[in-house]
Amino acid sequence: MTAETHLQGVEISAAQFFEIWHHYDSDGNGYMDGKELQNFIQELQQARKKAGLDLTPEMKAFVDQYGKTTDGKIGIVELAQVLPTEENFLLFFRCQQLKSSEDFMQTWRKYDSDHSGFIDSEELKSFLKDLLQKANKQIEDSKLTEYTEIMLRMFDANNDGKLELTELARLLPVQENFLIKFQGVKMCAKEFNKAFEMYDQDGNGYIDENELDALLKDLCEKNKKELDINNLATYKKSIMALSDGGKLYRAELALILCAEEN
C-alpha cells in the first residue's frame, strides 16, 4: 500500500502514519513546506473523495489554513492533529509537557541522564511511558516497545539506533521548535571550539548567561535570514535550560551549534 492509499483510511496505524510522513517530507528536513505541503493537501483531498469520505473538521481547518499559501510549514505534530490515527500512539504529540522549547530542553536533560548527547532506546521507552502516563493512558509493555521502535524509525535520521536532540525535537510543533532555526548556522567542530573559547571570556570552561547573550547576538547579526534578534530572549532561555546551574558546558552548547561530522 502506498502513502496515498493510507490517506483513505478511517483510522491510520502508527506504521502507516510513519510511511505517510516520510513520503511527503521528501527532503527529510523534519517538516513539510512548499511543494511537499501542497502535494499532501491535494492528495489528501483526492484520497478522501475516492474513499467516499468527507474531510473531517480538522482536515477542513487544515486545508483552509495551508491550502492557499506557499510559505506554510508543518511538522509531525501538526500532521498528527489532522490524520485519524490510533489514539494511543500519538498522544505524546499532544502532551502539554512539550508545549515549548524550554519545556522540551528540560525534558531532554531528564532523559539524557548520562549526558551522552543522545537518548537510546531504553531512555526513549521511559520517555514515552511517562508521557502516556501524564495523559492518564496505560498501555501494554509490548505496545510501548512497538511505539519506541516506530519513534526511532520516524526520528532517527542517521539510523544509529538513538535519537539526538535535534531529532527528538520534532516532537515539538514547528513554531515552537527553535532548533530548526539553528540548523542553518551550525559550525564544524573546529569553528565551534574556537567560538566557545572566544565567548568563554574568563576561561572557566563554561559559558554563563551573559556570555551566551553575546554569542547569540553575534550569531543573529551574521545570520539574519535564519535567526531573528527579536527572539533572542527565547533562544537564550531555551538553551540555558540545558545548563547546569547556570553553567553551559561545551558538550551541551555543542548540541545546538556544532554540526555532526561524518
Short mmCIF file of the C-alpha atoms (twelve columns), coordinates in Angstrom:
data_MODEL
# 
_entry.id   MODEL 
# 
loop_
_atom_site.group_PDB 
_atom_site.id 
_atom_site.type_symbol 
_atom_site.label_atom_id 
_atom_site.label_alt_id 
_atom_site.label_comp_id 
_atom_site.label_asym_id 
_atom_site.label_seq_id 
_atom_site.Cartn_x 
_atom_site.Cartn_y 
_atom_site.Cartn_z 
_atom_site.pdbx_PDB_model_num 
ATOM 1   C CA . MET A 1   0.000   0.000  0.000  1 
ATOM 2   C CA . THR A 2   1.186   3.496  -0.776 1 
ATOM 3   C CA . ALA A 3   1.132   6.613  1.381  1 
ATOM 4   C CA . GLU A 4   -1.673  7.987  -0.786 1 
ATOM 5   C CA . THR A 5   -3.710  4.812  -0.140 1 
ATOM 6   C CA . HIS A 6   -3.208  5.150  3.611  1 
ATOM 7   C CA . LEU A 7   -4.868  8.575  3.443  1 
ATOM 8   C CA . GLN A 8   -8.135  6.836  2.529  1 
ATOM 9   C CA . GLY A 9   -8.293  5.044  5.876  1 
ATOM 10  C CA . VAL A 10  -10.854 5.853  8.543  1 
ATOM 11  C CA . GLU A 11  -8.092  5.253  11.106 1 
ATOM 12  C CA . ILE A 12  -4.362  5.167  10.375 1 
ATOM 13  C CA . SER A 13  -1.958  2.909  12.242 1 
ATOM 14  C CA . ALA A 14  1.348   4.081  13.660 1 
ATOM 15  C CA . ALA A 15  3.251   2.361  10.854 1 
ATOM 16  C CA . GLN A 16  1.022   3.930  8.200  1 
ATOM 17  C CA . PHE A 17  1.492   7.366  9.752  1 
ATOM 18  C CA . PHE A 18  5.251   6.797  9.571  1 
ATOM 19  C CA . GLU A 19  5.031   5.956  5.861  1 
ATOM 20  C CA . ILE A 20  2.869   8.983  5.112  1 
ATOM 21  C CA . TRP A 21  5.263   11.303 6.907  1 
ATOM 22  C CA . HIS A 22  8.368   10.072 5.133  1 
ATOM 23  C CA . HIS A 23  6.650   10.084 1.764  1 
ATOM 24  C CA . TYR A 24  5.702   13.750 1.946  1 
ATOM 25  C CA . ASP A 25  8.737   15.019 3.872  1 
ATOM 26  C CA . SER A 26  10.711  14.124 0.770  1 
ATOM 27  C CA . ASP A 27  13.870  16.058 1.666  1 
ATOM 28  C CA . GLY A 28  13.949  14.681 5.213  1 
ATOM 29  C CA . ASN A 29  14.374  18.059 6.912  1 
ATOM 30  C CA . GLY A 30  11.749  17.306 9.554  1 
ATOM 31  C CA . TYR A 31  8.856   19.324 8.168  1 
ATOM 32  C CA . MET A 32  6.677   19.723 5.085  1 
ATOM 33  C CA . ASP A 33  6.716   23.001 3.239  1 
ATOM 34  C CA . GLY A 34  6.262   24.397 -0.252 1 
ATOM 35  C CA . LYS A 35  5.531   21.743 -2.859 1 
ATOM 36  C CA . GLU A 36  5.656   18.942 -0.258 1 
ATOM 37  C CA . LEU A 37  2.823   20.516 1.688  1 
ATOM 38  C CA . GLN A 38  0.758   21.337 -1.381 1 
ATOM 39  C CA . ASN A 39  1.139   17.762 -2.676 1 
ATOM 40  C CA . PHE A 40  -0.028  16.404 0.651  1 
ATOM 41  C CA . ILE A 41  -3.105  18.646 0.727  1 
ATOM 42  C CA . GLN A 42  -4.040  17.799 -2.854 1 
ATOM 43  C CA . GLU A 43  -3.621  14.061 -2.388 1 
ATOM 44  C CA . LEU A 44  -5.423  14.117 0.970  1 
ATOM 45  C CA . GLN A 45  -8.473  15.680 -0.669 1 
ATOM 46  C CA . GLN A 46  -8.346  13.242 -3.581 1 
ATOM 47  C CA . ALA A 47  -7.908  10.208 -1.332 1 
ATOM 48  C CA . ARG A 48  -10.828 11.120 0.927  1 
ATOM 49  C CA . LYS A 49  -13.062 11.749 -2.086 1 
ATOM 50  C CA . LYS A 50  -12.063 8.438  -3.681 1 
ATOM 51  C CA . ALA A 51  -12.882 6.613  -0.439 1 
ATOM 52  C CA . GLY A 52  -16.280 8.311  -0.268 1 
ATOM 53  C CA . LEU A 53  -15.280 10.183 2.892  1 
ATOM 54  C CA . ASP A 54  -15.729 13.849 3.678  1 
ATOM 55  C CA . LEU A 55  -12.882 15.850 5.148  1 
ATOM 56  C CA . THR A 56  -13.051 15.861 8.923  1 
ATOM 57  C CA . PRO A 57  -13.432 19.271 10.630 1 
ATOM 58  C CA . GLU A 58  -9.720  19.112 11.482 1 
ATOM 59  C CA . MET A 59  -8.834  18.421 7.861  1 
ATOM 60  C CA . LYS A 60  -11.052 21.259 6.612  1 
ATOM 61  C CA . ALA A 61  -9.429  23.705 9.017  1 
ATOM 62  C CA . PHE A 62  -6.005  22.475 7.935  1 
ATOM 63  C CA . VAL A 63  -6.788  22.884 4.213  1 
ATOM 64  C CA . ASP A 64  -8.208  26.363 4.842  1 
ATOM 65  C CA . GLN A 65  -5.050  27.364 6.727  1 
ATOM 66  C CA . TYR A 66  -2.406  25.921 4.408  1 
ATOM 67  C CA . GLY A 67  -4.117  25.249 1.070  1 
ATOM 68  C CA . LYS A 68  -3.678  28.726 -0.382 1 
ATOM 69  C CA . THR A 69  -0.255  29.654 0.919  1 
ATOM 70  C CA . THR A 70  3.181   28.744 -0.372 1 
ATOM 71  C CA . ASP A 71  5.091   29.680 2.782  1 
ATOM 72  C CA . GLY A 72  3.377   27.292 5.207  1 
ATOM 73  C CA . LYS A 73  5.395   24.800 7.211  1 
ATOM 74  C CA . ILE A 74  4.175   21.849 9.295  1 
ATOM 75  C CA . GLY A 75  5.893   19.203 11.355 1 
ATOM 76  C CA . ILE A 76  4.896   15.783 12.627 1 
ATOM 77  C CA . VAL A 77  2.912   17.301 15.493 1 
ATOM 78  C CA . GLU A 78  0.739   19.322 13.115 1 
ATOM 79  C CA . LEU A 79  0.186   16.283 10.908 1 
ATOM 80  C CA . ALA A 80  -0.897  14.274 13.952 1 
ATOM 81  C CA . GLN A 81  -3.695  16.773 14.569 1 
ATOM 82  C CA . VAL A 82  -5.094  16.188 11.068 1 
ATOM 83  C CA . LEU A 83  -4.938  12.459 10.351 1 
ATOM 84  C CA . PRO A 84  -7.275  9.999  12.150 1 
ATOM 85  C CA . THR A 85  -4.606  7.923  13.867 1 
ATOM 86  C CA . GLU A 86  -4.570  5.284  16.595 1 
ATOM 87  C CA . GLU A 87  -5.457  7.090  19.800 1 
ATOM 88  C CA . ASN A 88  -2.605  5.886  21.982 1 
ATOM 89  C CA . PHE A 89  0.256   6.191  19.546 1 
ATOM 90  C CA . LEU A 90  0.061   9.944  19.013 1 
ATOM 91  C CA . LEU A 91  -0.965  11.037 22.481 1 
ATOM 92  C CA . PHE A 92  2.555   12.152 23.282 1 
ATOM 93  C CA . PHE A 93  2.469   14.552 20.331 1 
ATOM 94  C CA . ARG A 94  -0.308  16.386 22.130 1 
ATOM 95  C CA . CYS A 95  1.207   16.248 25.609 1 
ATOM 96  C CA . GLN A 96  1.265   19.644 27.286 1 
ATOM 97  C CA . GLN A 97  4.665   18.862 28.788 1 
ATOM 98  C CA . LEU A 98  6.197   19.633 25.408 1 
ATOM 99  C CA . LYS A 99  4.398   22.882 24.672 1 
ATOM 100 C CA . SER A 100 7.566   24.961 24.392 1 
ATOM 101 C CA . SER A 101 11.244  24.655 23.521 1 
ATOM 102 C CA . GLU A 102 12.202  25.389 27.123 1 
ATOM 103 C CA . ASP A 103 9.995   22.553 28.410 1 
ATOM 104 C CA . PHE A 104 11.473  20.273 25.789 1 
ATOM 105 C CA . MET A 105 15.056  21.115 26.775 1 
ATOM 106 C CA . GLN A 106 14.310  20.417 30.432 1 
ATOM 107 C CA . THR A 107 12.741  17.095 29.448 1 
ATOM 108 C CA . TRP A 108 15.810  16.270 27.361 1 
ATOM 109 C CA . ARG A 109 18.104  16.850 30.354 1 
ATOM 110 C CA . LYS A 110 15.963  14.489 32.441 1 
ATOM 111 C CA . TYR A 111 16.068  11.598 29.999 1 
ATOM 112 C CA . ASP A 112 19.597  12.085 28.705 1 
ATOM 113 C CA . SER A 113 20.614  11.244 32.246 1 
ATOM 114 C CA . ASP A 114 24.134  10.175 31.342 1 
ATOM 115 C CA . HIS A 115 24.779  13.400 29.338 1 
ATOM 116 C CA . SER A 116 25.782  11.321 26.344 1 
ATOM 117 C CA . GLY A 117 24.194  13.752 23.890 1 
ATOM 118 C CA . PHE A 118 21.579  11.257 22.758 1 
ATOM 119 C CA . ILE A 119 18.701  9.141  24.051 1 
ATOM 120 C CA . ASP A 120 18.948  5.414  23.461 1 
ATOM 121 C CA . SER A 121 16.010  3.057  23.002 1 
ATOM 122 C CA . GLU A 122 15.582  2.329  26.729 1 
ATOM 123 C CA . GLU A 123 15.664  6.028  27.637 1 
ATOM 124 C CA . LEU A 124 13.201  6.733  24.841 1 
ATOM 125 C CA . LYS A 125 10.894  3.988  26.082 1 
ATOM 126 C CA . SER A 126 10.858  5.577  29.555 1 
ATOM 127 C CA . PHE A 127 10.259  8.969  27.956 1 
ATOM 128 C CA . LEU A 128 7.196   7.708  26.049 1 
ATOM 129 C CA . LYS A 129 5.838   5.769  29.028 1 
ATOM 130 C CA . ASP A 130 5.960   8.867  31.221 1 
ATOM 131 C CA . LEU A 131 4.253   11.000 28.581 1 
ATOM 132 C CA . LEU A 132 1.426   8.484  28.212 1 
ATOM 133 C CA . GLN A 133 1.027   8.276  31.980 1 
ATOM 134 C CA . LYS A 134 0.748   12.055 32.145 1 
ATOM 135 C CA . ALA A 135 -2.140  11.685 29.685 1 
ATOM 136 C CA . ASN A 136 -3.706  9.081  32.036 1 
ATOM 137 C CA . LYS A 137 -3.171  6.300  29.500 1 
ATOM 138 C CA . GLN A 138 -1.784  2.879  30.323 1 
ATOM 139 C CA . ILE A 139 -0.563  0.593  27.544 1 
ATOM 140 C CA . GLU A 140 0.934   -2.876 27.486 1 
ATOM 141 C CA . ASP A 141 4.704   -3.141 27.527 1 
ATOM 142 C CA . SER A 142 4.684   -4.888 24.140 1 
ATOM 143 C CA . LYS A 143 2.798   -1.959 22.636 1 
ATOM 144 C CA . LEU A 144 5.166   0.510  24.250 1 
ATOM 145 C CA . THR A 145 8.114   -1.369 22.751 1 
ATOM 146 C CA . GLU A 146 6.433   -1.212 19.336 1 
ATOM 147 C CA . TYR A 147 5.891   2.545  19.669 1 
ATOM 148 C CA . THR A 148 9.500   3.043  20.752 1 
ATOM 149 C CA . GLU A 149 10.720  1.215  17.649 1 
ATOM 150 C CA . ILE A 150 8.423   3.265  15.411 1 
ATOM 151 C CA . MET A 151 9.603   6.501  17.020 1 
ATOM 152 C CA . LEU A 152 13.196  5.526  16.307 1 
ATOM 153 C CA . ARG A 153 12.295  4.799  12.684 1 
ATOM 154 C CA . MET A 154 10.425  8.075  12.434 1 
ATOM 155 C CA . PHE A 155 13.014  10.375 14.008 1 
ATOM 156 C CA . ASP A 156 16.383  8.608  13.726 1 
ATOM 157 C CA . ALA A 157 17.645  10.446 10.639 1 
ATOM 158 C CA . ASN A 158 21.117  8.874  10.645 1 
ATOM 159 C CA . ASN A 159 19.903  5.351  11.557 1 
ATOM 160 C CA . ASP A 160 22.254  4.913  14.511 1 
ATOM 161 C CA . GLY A 161 19.582  3.479  16.821 1 
ATOM 162 C CA . LYS A 162 19.444  6.509  19.089 1 
ATOM 163 C CA . LEU A 163 17.990  9.991  19.000 1 
ATOM 164 C CA . GLU A 164 19.932  13.217 19.139 1 
ATOM 165 C CA . LEU A 165 18.492  16.452 20.472 1 
ATOM 166 C CA . THR A 166 17.506  17.848 17.078 1 
ATOM 167 C CA . GLU A 167 15.893  14.541 16.074 1 
ATOM 168 C CA . LEU A 168 13.695  14.226 19.166 1 
ATOM 169 C CA . ALA A 169 12.839  17.934 18.966 1 
ATOM 170 C CA . ARG A 170 10.496  17.056 16.114 1 
ATOM 171 C CA . LEU A 171 8.001   16.234 18.870 1 
ATOM 172 C CA . LEU A 172 7.557   19.994 19.107 1 
ATOM 173 C CA . PRO A 173 5.182   21.979 16.908 1 
ATOM 174 C CA . VAL A 174 7.211   23.677 14.145 1 
ATOM 175 C CA . GLN A 175 6.597   27.164 15.513 1 
ATOM 176 C CA . GLU A 176 7.975   26.079 18.901 1 
ATOM 177 C CA . ASN A 177 10.985  24.204 17.557 1 
ATOM 178 C CA . PHE A 178 13.678  26.854 17.695 1 
ATOM 179 C CA . LEU A 179 16.293  24.218 16.837 1 
ATOM 180 C CA . ILE A 180 15.066  24.291 13.240 1 
ATOM 181 C CA . LYS A 181 16.362  27.862 13.096 1 
ATOM 182 C CA . PHE A 182 19.810  26.751 14.220 1 
ATOM 183 C CA . GLN A 183 20.176  24.044 11.559 1 
ATOM 184 C CA . GLY A 184 21.472  26.638 9.129  1 
ATOM 185 C CA . VAL A 185 24.020  28.198 11.491 1 
ATOM 186 C CA . LYS A 186 25.776  25.123 12.856 1 
ATOM 187 C CA . MET A 187 29.575  25.112 12.766 1 
ATOM 188 C CA . CYS A 188 32.151  22.418 12.204 1 
ATOM 189 C CA . ALA A 189 33.916  21.175 15.330 1 
ATOM 190 C CA . LYS A 190 36.963  23.411 14.776 1 
ATOM 191 C CA . GLU A 191 34.832  26.550 14.321 1 
ATOM 192 C CA . PHE A 192 32.650  25.666 17.296 1 
ATOM 193 C CA . ASN A 193 35.599  25.132 19.646 1 
ATOM 194 C CA . LYS A 194 37.123  28.427 18.549 1 
ATOM 195 C CA . ALA A 195 33.821  30.231 19.168 1 
ATOM 196 C CA . PHE A 196 33.361  28.586 22.568 1 
ATOM 197 C CA . GLU A 197 36.797  29.691 23.702 1 
ATOM 198 C CA . MET A 198 36.192  33.204 22.378 1 
ATOM 199 C CA . TYR A 199 32.940  33.681 24.296 1 
ATOM 200 C CA . ASP A 200 34.116  31.866 27.418 1 
ATOM 201 C CA . GLN A 201 35.833  35.129 28.225 1 
ATOM 202 C CA . ASP A 202 37.026  34.199 31.710 1 
ATOM 203 C CA . GLY A 203 38.267  30.780 30.559 1 
ATOM 204 C CA . ASN A 204 36.445  28.879 33.298 1 
ATOM 205 C CA . GLY A 205 35.296  26.091 30.963 1 
ATOM 206 C CA . TYR A 206 31.663  27.072 30.652 1 
ATOM 207 C CA . ILE A 207 29.529  29.871 29.259 1 
ATOM 208 C CA . ASP A 208 27.246  31.836 31.562 1 
ATOM 209 C CA . GLU A 209 24.075  33.670 30.595 1 
ATOM 210 C CA . ASN A 210 25.834  36.942 29.761 1 
ATOM 211 C CA . GLU A 211 28.446  35.220 27.597 1 
ATOM 212 C CA . LEU A 212 25.699  33.273 25.792 1 
ATOM 213 C CA . ASP A 213 23.848  36.537 25.223 1 
ATOM 214 C CA . ALA A 214 26.910  37.989 23.458 1 
ATOM 215 C CA . LEU A 215 27.377  34.853 21.356 1 
ATOM 216 C CA . LEU A 216 23.728  34.771 20.263 1 
ATOM 217 C CA . LYS A 217 23.681  38.478 19.403 1 
ATOM 218 C CA . ASP A 218 26.638  37.969 17.082 1 
ATOM 219 C CA . LEU A 219 25.030  34.880 15.525 1 
ATOM 220 C CA . CYS A 220 21.809  36.813 14.901 1 
ATOM 221 C CA . GLU A 221 23.721  39.634 13.227 1 
ATOM 222 C CA . LYS A 222 25.632  37.242 10.989 1 
ATOM 223 C CA . ASN A 223 22.633  35.021 10.144 1 
ATOM 224 C CA . LYS A 224 19.681  37.370 9.797  1 
ATOM 225 C CA . LYS A 225 17.868  35.049 7.375  1 
ATOM 226 C CA . GLU A 226 17.759  32.188 9.881  1 
ATOM 227 C CA . LEU A 227 17.786  33.932 13.260 1 
ATOM 228 C CA . ASP A 228 15.622  36.827 14.436 1 
ATOM 229 C CA . ILE A 229 17.279  39.012 17.063 1 
ATOM 230 C CA . ASN A 230 13.804  39.801 18.388 1 
ATOM 231 C CA . ASN A 231 13.647  36.170 19.533 1 
ATOM 232 C CA . LEU A 232 16.988  36.377 21.321 1 
ATOM 233 C CA . ALA A 233 15.439  36.028 24.791 1 
ATOM 234 C CA . THR A 234 13.583  32.868 23.732 1 
ATOM 235 C CA . TYR A 235 16.714  31.342 22.194 1 
ATOM 236 C CA . LYS A 236 18.725  32.111 25.305 1 
ATOM 237 C CA . LYS A 237 16.101  30.796 27.734 1 
ATOM 238 C CA . SER A 238 15.740  27.538 25.820 1 
ATOM 239 C CA . ILE A 239 19.485  26.944 25.525 1 
ATOM 240 C CA . MET A 240 20.106  27.796 29.184 1 
ATOM 241 C CA . ALA A 241 17.605  25.065 30.092 1 
ATOM 242 C CA . LEU A 242 20.456  22.700 29.143 1 
ATOM 243 C CA . SER A 243 22.823  24.345 31.604 1 
ATOM 244 C CA . ASP A 244 23.951  23.010 34.950 1 
ATOM 245 C CA . GLY A 245 23.005  25.642 37.496 1 
ATOM 246 C CA . GLY A 246 23.595  28.440 35.005 1 
ATOM 247 C CA . LYS A 247 26.787  26.870 33.673 1 
ATOM 248 C CA . LEU A 248 26.515  25.934 29.991 1 
ATOM 249 C CA . TYR A 249 29.312  23.495 29.270 1 
ATOM 250 C CA . ARG A 250 30.875  22.812 25.888 1 
ATOM 251 C CA . ALA A 251 29.090  19.483 25.336 1 
ATOM 252 C CA . GLU A 252 25.632  20.975 25.921 1 
ATOM 253 C CA . LEU A 253 26.191  24.006 23.698 1 
ATOM 254 C CA . ALA A 254 27.598  21.703 21.015 1 
ATOM 255 C CA . LEU A 255 24.168  20.020 20.809 1 
ATOM 256 C CA . ILE A 256 22.829  23.330 19.480 1 
ATOM 257 C CA . LEU A 257 25.712  24.798 17.478 1 
ATOM 258 C CA . CYS A 258 28.071  22.032 16.408 1 
ATOM 259 C CA . ALA A 259 27.283  20.099 13.236 1 
ATOM 260 C CA . GLU A 260 27.846  16.365 13.262 1 
ATOM 261 C CA . GLU A 261 30.865  15.465 11.166 1 
ATOM 262 C CA . ASN A 262 30.813  12.272 9.144  1 
# 
